[in-house]
Amino acid sequence: MKYLDGSNADKYVAFCHRAGYDFYFEQKNDAETALHFLQFGIDRQTEDIRLLDDAAEVCAAMGNKAKAAEMKARADAQR
């Protein structure tokens, strides 16, 4: 991920969404790894609505309601 960090921001964020949410969360049911990849994208583009919505859903699935609410509020603030 450090290697990819210098790449095009939109492609990087799209990759983080696909790897984190689509692959690890939806296909593999691995919420921890999903959140790890989503966080890479959020660190790059801190207010990306798609990643924040993804992170809110993953955090809720992990039982972390406070973090889920924080991510959802950050996403809603960007709408």
ZADO-1210 file (C-alpha; in nm, 4 decimals, padded with zeros to 6 digits):
<atoms>
<atom x="00.0000" y="00.0000" z="00.0000" code="MET" pos="1"/>
<atom x="00.2898" y="00.2368" z="00.0666" code="LYS" pos="2"/>
<atom x="00.4064" y="00.1756" z="-00.2901" code="TYR" pos="3"/>
<atom x="00.0620" y="00.2602" z="-00.4285" code="LEU" pos="4"/>
<atom x="00.0236" y="00.5688" z="-00.2102" code="ASP" pos="5"/>
<atom x="00.2025" y="00.7869" z="-00.4660" code="GLY" pos="6"/>
<atom x="-00.0367" y="00.6827" z="-00.7422" code="SER" pos="7"/>
<atom x="-00.3489" y="00.8560" z="-00.8679" code="ASN" pos="8"/>
<atom x="-00.5675" y="00.9357" z="-00.5652" code="ALA" pos="9"/>
<atom x="-00.8940" y="00.8292" z="-00.7313" code="ASP" pos="10"/>
<atom x="-00.7509" y="00.4933" z="-00.8347" code="LYS" pos="11"/>
<atom x="-00.6000" y="00.4418" z="-00.4908" code="TYR" pos="12"/>
<atom x="-00.9312" y="00.5116" z="-00.3163" code="VAL" pos="13"/>
<atom x="-01.1200" y="00.2912" z="-00.5624" code="ALA" pos="14"/>
<atom x="-00.8735" y="00.0089" z="-00.4931" code="PHE" pos="15"/>
<atom x="-00.9186" y="00.0519" z="-00.1168" code="CYS" pos="16"/>
<atom x="-01.2974" y="00.0317" z="-00.1609" code="HIS" pos="17"/>
<atom x="-01.2805" y="-00.2778" z="-00.3803" code="ARG" pos="18"/>
<atom x="-01.0254" y="-00.4575" z="-00.1635" code="ALA" pos="19"/>
<atom x="-01.1694" y="-00.3542" z="00.1707" code="GLY" pos="20"/>
<atom x="-01.5423" y="-00.3507" z="00.1205" code="TYR" pos="21"/>
<atom x="-01.6154" y="-00.5645" z="-00.1851" code="ASP" pos="22"/>
<atom x="-01.3555" y="-00.8363" z="-00.1301" code="PHE" pos="23"/>
<atom x="-01.2741" y="-00.8626" z="00.2406" code="TYR" pos="24"/>
<atom x="-01.6064" y="-00.7524" z="00.3885" code="PHE" pos="25"/>
<atom x="-01.8647" y="-00.8835" z="00.1429" code="GLU" pos="26"/>
<atom x="-01.6889" y="-01.1872" z="-00.0024" code="GLN" pos="27"/>
<atom x="-01.4573" y="-01.3028" z="00.2773" code="LYS" pos="28"/>
<atom x="-01.6591" y="-01.1800" z="00.5784" code="ASN" pos="29"/>
<atom x="-01.3351" y="-01.0463" z="00.7284" code="ASP" pos="30"/>
<atom x="-01.4355" y="-00.7153" z="00.8822" code="ALA" pos="31"/>
<atom x="-01.0998" y="-00.6477" z="01.0494" code="GLU" pos="32"/>
<atom x="-00.9022" y="-00.6704" z="00.7258" code="THR" pos="33"/>
<atom x="-01.1742" y="-00.4796" z="00.5436" code="ALA" pos="34"/>
<atom x="-01.1461" y="-00.1926" z="00.7891" code="LEU" pos="35"/>
<atom x="-00.7669" y="-00.2011" z="00.7571" code="HIS" pos="36"/>
<atom x="-00.7877" y="-00.1424" z="00.3787" code="PHE" pos="37"/>
<atom x="-01.0629" y="00.1159" z="00.4124" code="LEU" pos="38"/>
<atom x="-00.8491" y="00.3075" z="00.6602" code="GLN" pos="39"/>
<atom x="-00.5686" y="00.3299" z="00.4039" code="PHE" pos="40"/>
<atom x="-00.8120" y="00.5073" z="00.1703" code="GLY" pos="41"/>
<atom x="-00.9539" y="00.7287" z="00.4430" code="ILE" pos="42"/>
<atom x="-00.6011" y="00.8304" z="00.5398" code="ASP" pos="43"/>
<atom x="-00.5422" y="00.9363" z="00.1785" code="ARG" pos="44"/>
<atom x="-00.8744" y="01.1136" z="00.1212" code="GLN" pos="45"/>
<atom x="-01.0112" y="01.1849" z="00.4651" code="THR" pos="46"/>
<atom x="-01.3621" y="01.2819" z="00.3593" code="GLU" pos="47"/>
<atom x="-01.4411" y="01.0322" z="00.0834" code="ASP" pos="48"/>
<atom x="-01.8116" y="00.9561" z="00.1270" code="ILE" pos="49"/>
<atom x="-01.7957" y="00.6048" z="-00.0179" code="ARG" pos="50"/>
<atom x="-01.5127" y="00.4955" z="00.2119" code="LEU" pos="51"/>
<atom x="-01.6737" y="00.6562" z="00.5157" code="LEU" pos="52"/>
<atom x="-02.0046" y="00.4814" z="00.4427" code="ASP" pos="53"/>
<atom x="-01.8164" y="00.1537" z="00.3949" code="ASP" pos="54"/>
<atom x="-01.6294" y="00.2024" z="00.7228" code="ALA" pos="55"/>
<atom x="-01.9533" y="00.2846" z="00.9060" code="ALA" pos="56"/>
<atom x="-02.1097" y="-00.0406" z="00.7875" code="GLU" pos="57"/>
<atom x="-01.8019" y="-00.2470" z="00.8712" code="VAL" pos="58"/>
<atom x="-01.7689" y="-00.0904" z="01.2176" code="CYS" pos="59"/>
<atom x="-02.1374" y="-00.1567" z="01.2860" code="ALA" pos="60"/>
<atom x="-02.0915" y="-00.5203" z="01.1833" code="ALA" pos="61"/>
<atom x="-01.7979" y="-00.5432" z="01.4240" code="MET" pos="62"/>
<atom x="-02.0163" y="-00.4073" z="01.7044" code="GLY" pos="63"/>
<atom x="-01.8346" y="-00.0750" z="01.7318" code="ASN" pos="64"/>
<atom x="-02.1395" y="00.1490" z="01.7258" code="LYS" pos="65"/>
<atom x="-01.9530" y="00.4630" z="01.8361" code="ALA" pos="66"/>
<atom x="-01.7009" y="00.4387" z="01.5512" code="LYS" pos="67"/>
<atom x="-01.9808" y="00.3530" z="01.3061" code="ALA" pos="68"/>
<atom x="-02.1735" y="00.6648" z="01.4131" code="ALA" pos="69"/>
<atom x="-01.8587" y="00.8771" z="01.3775" code="GLU" pos="70"/>
<atom x="-01.7925" y="00.7521" z="01.0241" code="MET" pos="71"/>
<atom x="-02.1581" y="00.7957" z="00.9260" code="LYS" pos="72"/>
<atom x="-02.1605" y="01.1523" z="01.0622" code="ALA" pos="73"/>
<atom x="-01.8437" y="01.2349" z="00.8674" code="ARG" pos="74"/>
<atom x="-02.0018" y="01.0946" z="00.5489" code="ALA" pos="75"/>
<atom x="-02.3279" y="01.2826" z="00.6086" code="ASP" pos="76"/>
<atom x="-02.1352" y="01.6074" z="00.6586" code="ALA" pos="77"/>
<atom x="-01.9980" y="01.5703" z="00.3041" code="GLN" pos="78"/>
<atom x="-02.3355" y="01.5142" z="00.1363" code="ARG" pos="79"/>
</atoms>
